[in-house]
C-alpha cells in the first residue's frame, strides 16, 4: 500500500507531539536557558524571544579554567534550523540545529568566530540542552566576562 508506512509514522509522531514526548516543530520556541555539563565546566546558552522566530541569544562555552568562548547576538528559527549572528567582536554567522530539546552548533565555524574565544578555545560542535523554558529563565543566565548573557 503506497504511503502506508509514511502515514503511520506521521500519525505516531503526531500522537507523540500531543503527549509531549516529541516537540512540536511548528511551534518551536527557542526561548529559555540551556546547559551542558562536562569535565571542563558548564556550557550555557540563553534565548529571549523578540518576535515570532526571532531571538536574542548569549552563550558561554568553557574549555578549561582559563579557556572559553562567550558572546551575544541574534538567532532566527525556521523549523529545526537556527541562523545565528554574533555581534560585538567581529563577523560570526553560522547555522545551528534545534530539535526542541537540544541546540547543536556546527562542527565547522567561520574563522571570524574565533574572536569570541580565548586562545586554544572553540565552540564548534558544542551543544546545549533545554534546562528551563521562557524569557525569565533566559535572563537569569550568567556568563564570565558578560555578566548576563541575555537581557
NORQUI-V556149 format. One record per residue. N is the residue number from 0. OMEGA is omega in whole degrees, -180 to 180 (none if undefined). Layout:
n->{N/N}
omega->{OMEGA/OMEGA}
This chain:
n->{0/1/2/3/4/5/6/7/8/9/10/11/12/13/14/15/16/17/18/19/20/21/22/23/24/25/26/27/28/29/30/31/32/33/34/35/36/37/38/39/40/41/42/43/44/45/46/47/48/49/50/51/52/53/54/55/56/57/58/59/60/61/62/63/64/65/66/67/68/69/70/71/72/73/74/75/76/77/78/79/80/81/82/83/84/85/86/87/88/89/90/91/92/93/94/95/96/97/98/99/100/101/102/103/104/105/106/107/108/109/110/111/112/113/114/115/116/117/118/119/120/121/122/123/124/125/126/127/128/129/130/131/132/133/134/135/136/137/138/139/140/141/142/143/144/145/146/147/148/149/150}
omega->{-178/176/-177/-180/179/180/-180/179/179/179/178/177/180/178/180/177/-180/180/180/180/176/177/175/-175/175/-179/-176/-179/-177/-173/177/180/-177/176/167/180/179/-180/-176/-180/-178/173/-176/174/176/178/178/-178/177/176/-178/178/-177/-174/165/-178/172/180/174/177/-174/180/-179/-175/-178/-177/-180/169/-176/179/178/179/-179/177/176/-176/174/-176/179/-179/178/177/-175/174/175/-180/177/-178/179/-178/177/177/176/179/179/180/-179/-179/-179/178/-173/175/-178/173/-178/180/179/-179/178/-180/178/-179/180/178/-179/-176/171/-179/179/177/178/175/176/178/174/179/-172/-180/177/177/-178/-179/171/-180/-178/178/180/-177/178/-176/-177/176/176/180/176/-173/178/-178/178/180/none}
